[in-house]
């Protein structure tokens, strides 16, 4: 079975992300709304035979990585960070 990573946030980290994200206006307001959207995506992936691994995101680490690697803290930067985090099995320096 193929698998993909799905960023996952706590209520605190979601609030922190909304405070620092360059595209905060595009983000849903609450972590509950995020979870509902993410769970729908997980079900869609499962229907296609793709497993989803939830990857807990540390916002401070995300911000440091994006700044170091020259990414904005937006959807593209979060996607790149998540991909690198998953590929490194959570061991990004």
C-alpha positions in Angstrom: 0.0 0.0 0.0 1.3 3.5 -0.9 1.4 6.1 1.8 1.6 9.9 2.2 2.2 12.2 5.2 -0.5 14.5 6.5 0.5 17.5 8.7 -1.2 17.4 12.1 -1.6 20.1 14.6 -2.7 20.5 18.2 -5.1 23.3 19.1 -2.1 25.3 20.4 0.1 24.7 17.4 -2.8 25.6 15.0 -3.2 28.9 16.8 0.6 29.5 16.6 0.6 28.6 12.9 -2.2 31.1 12.2 -0.2 33.7 14.0 3.0 33.2 11.9 1.7 32.0 8.5 2.2 34.3 5.6 -1.1 33.0 4.2 -3.0 32.9 7.5 -6.1 34.4 5.8 -6.3 31.2 3.7 -6.3 28.9 6.7 -9.5 27.8 8.4 -10.1 29.4 11.7 -10.0 26.5 14.1 -8.0 23.3 14.5 -11.4 21.4 14.5 -12.2 22.8 11.0 -8.7 21.7 9.9 -9.2 18.2 11.3 -12.5 17.9 9.5 -11.0 18.8 6.2 -7.9 16.6 6.8 -10.1 13.6 7.8 -12.1 14.0 4.6 -8.8 13.9 2.7 -7.7 10.8 4.6 -10.9 9.0 3.7 -10.4 10.0 0.0 -6.8 8.6 0.1 -8.0 5.4 1.8 -10.6 4.9 -0.9 -7.7 5.0 -3.4 -5.7 2.5 -1.4 -3.3 5.1 0.0 -2.5 5.1 3.7 -2.0 8.4 5.5 0.6 9.0 8.2 -0.3 11.9 10.5 2.9 14.0 11.1 2.7 16.3 14.2 4.1 19.7 13.2 6.2 21.8 15.7 5.6 25.3 14.5 8.9 26.7 15.9 10.8 24.1 14.0 8.8 24.8 10.9 9.6 28.5 11.1 13.3 27.9 11.6 13.4 25.4 8.7 11.5 27.7 6.3 13.7 30.7 7.2 16.9 28.6 6.8 15.8 27.1 3.5 14.4 30.3 2.0 10.7 29.4 2.1 7.9 31.6 3.1 5.7 30.3 5.9 2.9 29.4 3.5 1.3 26.4 1.8 4.4 25.8 -0.3 6.8 26.1 2.6 4.7 23.9 4.8 4.5 21.3 2.1 8.2 21.3 1.6 8.9 21.1 5.3 6.4 18.2 5.7 8.0 16.3 2.9 11.5 16.8 4.3 10.3 15.9 7.8 8.6 12.7 6.6 11.6 11.8 4.4 14.0 12.3 7.3 11.7 10.4 9.7 11.4 13.5 11.9 15.1 14.0 12.3 15.5 17.4 10.6 18.3 19.4 12.2 
